[in-house]
Amino acid sequence: MPLIPINIETNVIYPGLQGLEVIRINQLLKGMNFPIDGSLSVYNPSTKKAIQEFQRRNNIPITGIADRITIDALQLQTMQH
């Protein structure tokens, strides 16, 4: 699947959501070697687990929810790779 070239504008992405921004989050996580199971278009348990691990590694409060701080850090780190 080609990378979806979008900036993530939403401030909070959480379990159960679906759509392009969730696909983008999952693509960014997969690109950083986090395991994502199932459909990339769904914020599922593997997305939540990957977000929690990303938050832990980056000293962001561990919630499993992709808030604005987490989204910005994720986009910034993937731009630097």
N, C-alpha and C positions, 0 to 999 in steps of 0.2 A: 504494500500500500504506500503510495507516495506521501511525503510529508505535507500536511496541510499548512500552508504559509499564512497563518493568522496570528495576530496578537491576541492574547486572551484578555478581553475587556471586562468580563464578569468579575466581580469582587469576591464571590464565594462559590466554589464548586464542591458539591458534597455527594455522599453515597446516594445512589438512586437516580441521579440526573443522567440525561442522555443528550447527545448532540455533538456539533462540531468542536466546541470548546473542550468537551470531555475527550473526544478523539485526539485533539492536540495535546492535552495533558498526558494521556496514555502514550502517545508517540514520543513525547519528550522523556517520560520515565523509561520507556523501552530503550531509547537511545542512550540512556545512562545505565543500561544493563539491569534495570529493575524488572523482575518477572511480572508480566501482566497476562492474566488468563482470560479467555472468553473474548467477547466482542469489545473492540476498542471504543465503541460508541457509548458504552455504559460505564458509569462510575461504580464498579463492583468491589467485592471484598479485596481482590488483589490490588486494585487501584488504591484503596484505603491503606492497605499494608505498606505499599510502596511510598505513599505520601508520608506515612508515619516515619518510615525509615529515612526518607529524605529530610524530614523535619529534624529528626534526631541528629543526623550527620551535620546539619547546618545550624544547630543551636536555635531552632525555631520551636516555640511551644508545640508539643506533640498532641495533635487533635485528630489527625486522619482526615481533616477537612482542608481543602486547598483554598486558603484565604488569600487575600491580596499579597501579604508578605511572602507566603509560600510560592504563589504563582510568579511573582516578580523574581524571586531567587531562582526558581526553576528555569525561567526564560533566560535570565542572565547567565547562569552556569552553562546552559546548552549553547549560548552564543559564544562562550569562551572556549569551547571544545572544537 
